[in-house]
Amino acid sequence: MVKSSNCTAHTPRLAAKPLSRRRRGRKESDVDYGKAFTGLVTCDLSDACDALGVRSVTSGSPKPIYSPCRPVCGPVVTLDLEVGAEGSVVIGTLEAIVSAAAGSVIVISANGHDELNTWGSIAGNVAVQERMGGVVIDGATRDVQNMRELDLPTYATGTAVASVRGRIGMKSYNEPITFAGNSIQPGWIVAADENGVVFFPADRARDIFHHAYRVAALEHKTVQAIRHGADAVEIHKAMRYDASWTDQLADDTLGG
């Protein structure tokens, strides 16, 4: 049976910068994660999770299916697909989209069936109409040209040509899924860019984004010093690059 849940129930109310609240409206996520992700990359968020001891899930396999493709960050809405499952992929996907908060990211697991399509132009158009943030797929998508025309950020492990119908079914949506061999919970936060994807619990998002900006600042400071003639070895020693992220970020003398 296809199961659903309101993704807004999983979204935390975060007030401190860099997380800014959206204007209240129909099915809006409380936090504009896309805005919070501006100026960062997935690597920064992963490093911040390491520094905080937060269990994150990362994968370099999903890539943008067209170029240029915007990065995306938002609350996870899961789709769990499997060969032989009885639920309709078409209906289940559309129900998941229309039940989600604007800014959410559809995250699809094909459970290892990477050769089978999981997403296409009709779902893409509905996602844009419902103001979804984007799509991240552990599997394949088709209709690449339509995703480009829609400017819908779409990340997948591959592409397919054949229709989804009659080849794979819907197990559930807004239930836990397996993505790249790891358990992903609906309502978590996902970020995707050309490096890959990172998932982490929403209740740690405020601290993670705060530390991610610090990570990015320290990286920028190191690179700028090298570009201006600093000795690469000495600047890495000075920036305590061999220290753990926890120790490095706790050292206020490093700035950032």
MOUR-V413657 format. One record per residue. N is the residue number from 0. RES is the residue in three letters. SS is DSSP state (A for helix, B for strand, O for the rest). PHI is phi as a letter, one per 20 degrees, with the letter a starting at -180 (NA if undefined). D_FIRST is the distance of its C-alpha to the first C-alpha in Angstrom with 1 decimal. Layout:
BEGIN
n=N res=RES ss=SS phi=PHI d_first=D_FIRST
n=N res=RES ss=SS phi=PHI d_first=D_FIRST
END
This chain:
BEGIN
n=0 res=MET ss=O phi=NA d_first=0.0
n=1 res=VAL ss=O phi=f d_first=3.8
n=2 res=LYS ss=O phi=d d_first=6.1
n=3 res=SER ss=O phi=c d_first=9.7
n=4 res=SER ss=O phi=b d_first=13.1
n=5 res=ASN ss=O phi=f d_first=16.6
n=6 res=CYS ss=A phi=f d_first=18.3
n=7 res=THR ss=A phi=f d_first=21.6
n=8 res=ALA ss=A phi=f d_first=21.1
n=9 res=HIS ss=A phi=e d_first=21.5
n=10 res=THR ss=O phi=e d_first=24.5
n=11 res=PRO ss=O phi=f d_first=27.9
n=12 res=ARG ss=O phi=e d_first=30.9
n=13 res=LEU ss=O phi=d d_first=33.6
n=14 res=ALA ss=O phi=d d_first=37.0
n=15 res=ALA ss=O phi=f d_first=39.4
n=16 res=LYS ss=O phi=f d_first=40.3
n=17 res=PRO ss=O phi=e d_first=39.3
n=18 res=LEU ss=O phi=e d_first=36.0
n=19 res=SER ss=O phi=d d_first=36.6
n=20 res=ARG ss=B phi=f d_first=34.6
n=21 res=ARG ss=O phi=e d_first=33.3
n=22 res=ARG ss=O phi=f d_first=34.6
n=23 res=ARG ss=O phi=f d_first=32.4
n=24 res=GLY ss=O phi=a d_first=30.4
n=25 res=ARG ss=O phi=f d_first=27.1
n=26 res=LYS ss=O phi=l d_first=24.4
n=27 res=GLU ss=B phi=e d_first=26.9
n=28 res=SER ss=O phi=f d_first=26.5
n=29 res=ASP ss=O phi=f d_first=29.3
n=30 res=VAL ss=B phi=c d_first=30.8
n=31 res=ASP ss=O phi=e d_first=31.9
n=32 res=TYR ss=A phi=f d_first=31.0
n=33 res=GLY ss=A phi=f d_first=32.2
n=34 res=LYS ss=A phi=f d_first=35.6
n=35 res=ALA ss=A phi=f d_first=35.6
n=36 res=PHE ss=A phi=f d_first=35.0
n=37 res=THR ss=O phi=g d_first=38.0
n=38 res=GLY ss=O phi=n d_first=40.8
n=39 res=LEU ss=O phi=d d_first=38.7
n=40 res=VAL ss=O phi=c d_first=37.0
n=41 res=THR ss=A phi=g d_first=34.2
n=42 res=CYS ss=A phi=f d_first=36.9
n=43 res=ASP ss=A phi=f d_first=38.2
n=44 res=LEU ss=A phi=f d_first=34.9
n=45 res=SER ss=A phi=f d_first=34.5
n=46 res=ASP ss=A phi=f d_first=38.1
n=47 res=ALA ss=A phi=f d_first=37.6
n=48 res=CYS ss=A phi=f d_first=34.7
n=49 res=ASP ss=A phi=g d_first=37.1
n=50 res=ALA ss=A phi=f d_first=39.8
n=51 res=LEU ss=A phi=e d_first=37.7
n=52 res=GLY ss=O phi=m d_first=36.1
n=53 res=VAL ss=O phi=e d_first=32.7
n=54 res=ARG ss=O phi=f d_first=30.0
n=55 res=SER ss=O phi=d d_first=29.0
n=56 res=VAL ss=B phi=c d_first=27.2
n=57 res=THR ss=B phi=c d_first=29.1
n=58 res=SER ss=B phi=b d_first=29.0
n=59 res=GLY ss=O phi=e d_first=31.5
n=60 res=SER ss=O phi=f d_first=29.4
n=61 res=PRO ss=O phi=f d_first=27.7
n=62 res=LYS ss=B phi=c d_first=30.6
n=63 res=PRO ss=B phi=f d_first=31.2
n=64 res=ILE ss=O phi=e d_first=30.7
n=65 res=TYR ss=O phi=b d_first=33.7
n=66 res=SER ss=O phi=c d_first=36.8
n=67 res=PRO ss=O phi=f d_first=37.7
n=68 res=CYS ss=O phi=c d_first=34.2
n=69 res=ARG ss=O phi=f d_first=34.0
n=70 res=PRO ss=O phi=f d_first=32.8
n=71 res=VAL ss=B phi=b d_first=29.7
n=72 res=CYS ss=B phi=b d_first=28.8
n=73 res=GLY ss=B phi=r d_first=26.2
n=74 res=PRO ss=B phi=f d_first=23.2
n=75 res=VAL ss=B phi=e d_first=20.2
n=76 res=VAL ss=B phi=d d_first=16.9
n=77 res=THR ss=B phi=e d_first=14.7
n=78 res=LEU ss=B phi=c d_first=12.6
n=79 res=ASP ss=B phi=d d_first=11.4
n=80 res=LEU ss=B phi=d d_first=12.0
n=81 res=GLU ss=B phi=b d_first=12.7
n=82 res=VAL ss=O phi=f d_first=14.5
n=83 res=GLY ss=O phi=n d_first=12.8
n=84 res=ALA ss=O phi=f d_first=9.1
n=85 res=GLU ss=O phi=e d_first=7.7
n=86 res=GLY ss=B phi=f d_first=6.4
n=87 res=SER ss=O phi=f d_first=9.8
n=88 res=VAL ss=A phi=f d_first=11.7
n=89 res=VAL ss=A phi=f d_first=14.1
n=90 res=ILE ss=A phi=f d_first=12.1
n=91 res=GLY ss=A phi=f d_first=9.9
n=92 res=THR ss=A phi=f d_first=13.3
n=93 res=LEU ss=A phi=f d_first=15.1
n=94 res=GLU ss=A phi=f d_first=13.0
n=95 res=ALA ss=A phi=f d_first=13.4
n=96 res=ILE ss=A phi=f d_first=17.1
n=97 res=VAL ss=A phi=f d_first=17.9
n=98 res=SER ss=A phi=e d_first=16.4
n=99 res=ALA ss=O phi=e d_first=18.5
n=100 res=ALA ss=O phi=f d_first=22.2
n=101 res=ALA ss=B phi=g d_first=24.9
n=102 res=GLY ss=O phi=n d_first=26.1
n=103 res=SER ss=O phi=f d_first=22.8
n=104 res=VAL ss=B phi=d d_first=22.2
n=105 res=ILE ss=B phi=f d_first=19.1
n=106 res=VAL ss=B phi=c d_first=18.7
n=107 res=ILE ss=B phi=d d_first=16.9
n=108 res=SER ss=B phi=d d_first=16.6
n=109 res=ALA ss=O phi=e d_first=16.9
n=110 res=ASN ss=O phi=l d_first=17.3
n=111 res=GLY ss=O phi=n d_first=20.8
n=112 res=HIS ss=O phi=e d_first=20.4
n=113 res=ASP ss=O phi=f d_first=23.1
n=114 res=GLU ss=O phi=e d_first=24.3
n=115 res=LEU ss=O phi=d d_first=21.3
n=116 res=ASN ss=B phi=f d_first=21.0
n=117 res=THR ss=O phi=c d_first=18.2
n=118 res=TRP ss=O phi=b d_first=20.0
n=119 res=GLY ss=O phi=b d_first=22.5
n=120 res=SER ss=A phi=f d_first=24.8
n=121 res=ILE ss=A phi=f d_first=22.7
n=122 res=ALA ss=A phi=f d_first=20.3
n=123 res=GLY ss=A phi=f d_first=23.6
n=124 res=ASN ss=A phi=f d_first=25.2
n=125 res=VAL ss=A phi=f d_first=22.5
n=126 res=ALA ss=A phi=f d_first=22.5
n=127 res=VAL ss=A phi=f d_first=26.3
n=128 res=GLN ss=A phi=g d_first=26.1
n=129 res=GLU ss=O phi=e d_first=23.9
n=130 res=ARG ss=O phi=m d_first=26.3
n=131 res=MET ss=O phi=f d_first=24.1
n=132 res=GLY ss=O phi=f d_first=26.3
n=133 res=GLY ss=B phi=r d_first=25.2
n=134 res=VAL ss=B phi=c d_first=22.8
n=135 res=VAL ss=B phi=c d_first=22.9
n=136 res=ILE ss=B phi=c d_first=21.4
n=137 res=ASP ss=B phi=e d_first=21.6
n=138 res=GLY ss=B phi=q d_first=21.8
n=139 res=ALA ss=B phi=d d_first=23.3
n=140 res=THR ss=B phi=c d_first=23.6
n=141 res=ARG ss=O phi=c d_first=25.7
n=142 res=ASP ss=O phi=l d_first=27.8
n=143 res=VAL ss=A phi=g d_first=29.9
n=144 res=GLN ss=A phi=f d_first=32.5
n=145 res=ASN ss=A phi=f d_first=30.2
n=146 res=MET ss=A phi=f d_first=29.0
n=147 res=ARG ss=A phi=f d_first=32.8
n=148 res=GLU ss=A phi=f d_first=33.7
n=149 res=LEU ss=A phi=f d_first=31.0
n=150 res=ASP ss=O phi=l d_first=32.3
n=151 res=LEU ss=O phi=e d_first=28.7
n=152 res=PRO ss=O phi=g d_first=28.9
n=153 res=THR ss=B phi=c d_first=26.8
n=154 res=TYR ss=B phi=c d_first=26.9
n=155 res=ALA ss=B phi=b d_first=25.6
n=156 res=THR ss=B phi=e d_first=26.7
n=157 res=GLY ss=B phi=a d_first=27.6
n=158 res=THR ss=B phi=c d_first=27.4
n=159 res=ALA ss=O phi=c d_first=26.3
n=160 res=VAL ss=O phi=d d_first=27.5
n=161 res=ALA ss=O phi=f d_first=25.0
n=162 res=SER ss=O phi=f d_first=22.1
n=163 res=VAL ss=O phi=f d_first=18.5
n=164 res=ARG ss=O phi=f d_first=17.5
n=165 res=GLY ss=O phi=m d_first=17.2
n=166 res=ARG ss=O phi=d d_first=17.7
n=167 res=ILE ss=O phi=b d_first=14.6
n=168 res=GLY ss=B phi=c d_first=10.9
n=169 res=MET ss=B phi=e d_first=8.4
n=170 res=LYS ss=B phi=e d_first=6.8
n=171 res=SER ss=B phi=a d_first=6.7
n=172 res=TYR ss=B phi=c d_first=9.6
n=173 res=ASN ss=O phi=l d_first=12.1
n=174 res=GLU ss=O phi=c d_first=11.4
n=175 res=PRO ss=O phi=g d_first=14.3
n=176 res=ILE ss=B phi=c d_first=14.9
n=177 res=THR ss=B phi=d d_first=17.8
n=178 res=PHE ss=B phi=c d_first=20.4
n=179 res=ALA ss=O phi=l d_first=23.7
n=180 res=GLY ss=O phi=n d_first=23.1
n=181 res=ASN ss=B phi=c d_first=22.6
n=182 res=SER ss=B phi=f d_first=20.0
n=183 res=ILE ss=B phi=d d_first=19.5
n=184 res=GLN ss=O phi=d d_first=18.3
n=185 res=PRO ss=O phi=f d_first=17.1
n=186 res=GLY ss=O phi=n d_first=20.2
n=187 res=TRP ss=O phi=f d_first=22.6
n=188 res=ILE ss=B phi=d d_first=25.3
n=189 res=VAL ss=B phi=c d_first=25.6
n=190 res=ALA ss=B phi=c d_first=28.8
n=191 res=ALA ss=B phi=c d_first=29.5
n=192 res=ASP ss=B phi=b d_first=32.8
n=193 res=GLU ss=O phi=f d_first=34.8
n=194 res=ASN ss=O phi=f d_first=35.0
n=195 res=GLY ss=B phi=q d_first=31.3
n=196 res=VAL ss=B phi=c d_first=28.7
n=197 res=VAL ss=B phi=c d_first=28.7
n=198 res=PHE ss=B phi=d d_first=26.0
n=199 res=PHE ss=B phi=b d_first=27.1
n=200 res=PRO ss=O phi=f d_first=26.1
n=201 res=ALA ss=A phi=f d_first=26.7
n=202 res=ASP ss=A phi=f d_first=28.8
n=203 res=ARG ss=A phi=d d_first=31.4
n=204 res=ALA ss=A phi=f d_first=31.5
n=205 res=ARG ss=A phi=g d_first=34.8
n=206 res=ASP ss=A phi=f d_first=36.7
n=207 res=ILE ss=A phi=f d_first=35.2
n=208 res=PHE ss=A phi=f d_first=36.4
n=209 res=HIS ss=A phi=g d_first=39.7
n=210 res=HIS ss=A phi=f d_first=40.4
n=211 res=ALA ss=A phi=f d_first=39.2
n=212 res=TYR ss=A phi=f d_first=41.9
n=213 res=ARG ss=A phi=f d_first=44.4
n=214 res=VAL ss=A phi=g d_first=43.3
n=215 res=ALA ss=A phi=f d_first=43.8
n=216 res=ALA ss=A phi=f d_first=47.2
n=217 res=LEU ss=A phi=f d_first=48.5
n=218 res=GLU ss=A phi=f d_first=47.5
n=219 res=HIS ss=A phi=f d_first=49.3
n=220 res=LYS ss=A phi=f d_first=52.3
n=221 res=THR ss=A phi=f d_first=52.6
n=222 res=VAL ss=A phi=f d_first=52.4
n=223 res=GLN ss=A phi=f d_first=54.8
n=224 res=ALA ss=A phi=f d_first=57.3
n=225 res=ILE ss=A phi=f d_first=57.2
n=226 res=ARG ss=A phi=f d_first=57.6
n=227 res=HIS ss=O phi=e d_first=60.7
n=228 res=GLY ss=O phi=o d_first=62.4
n=229 res=ALA ss=O phi=f d_first=61.2
n=230 res=ASP ss=O phi=f d_first=61.3
n=231 res=ALA ss=A phi=f d_first=57.8
n=232 res=VAL ss=A phi=f d_first=58.3
n=233 res=GLU ss=A phi=f d_first=59.9
n=234 res=ILE ss=A phi=f d_first=57.4
n=235 res=HIS ss=A phi=f d_first=54.6
n=236 res=LYS ss=A phi=f d_first=56.6
n=237 res=ALA ss=A phi=f d_first=57.3
n=238 res=MET ss=O phi=e d_first=53.6
n=239 res=ARG ss=O phi=l d_first=52.7
n=240 res=TYR ss=O phi=f d_first=50.3
n=241 res=ASP ss=O phi=e d_first=50.2
n=242 res=ALA ss=O phi=f d_first=49.2
n=243 res=SER ss=O phi=f d_first=45.7
n=244 res=TRP ss=A phi=g d_first=43.9
n=245 res=THR ss=A phi=g d_first=44.1
n=246 res=ASP ss=A phi=f d_first=47.9
n=247 res=GLN ss=A phi=f d_first=48.4
n=248 res=LEU ss=A phi=f d_first=46.5
n=249 res=ALA ss=A phi=e d_first=48.3
n=250 res=ASP ss=O phi=e d_first=51.6
n=251 res=ASP ss=A phi=f d_first=52.8
n=252 res=THR ss=A phi=f d_first=55.8
n=253 res=LEU ss=A phi=e d_first=53.7
n=254 res=GLY ss=O phi=m d_first=52.8
n=255 res=GLY ss=O phi=n d_first=49.8
END
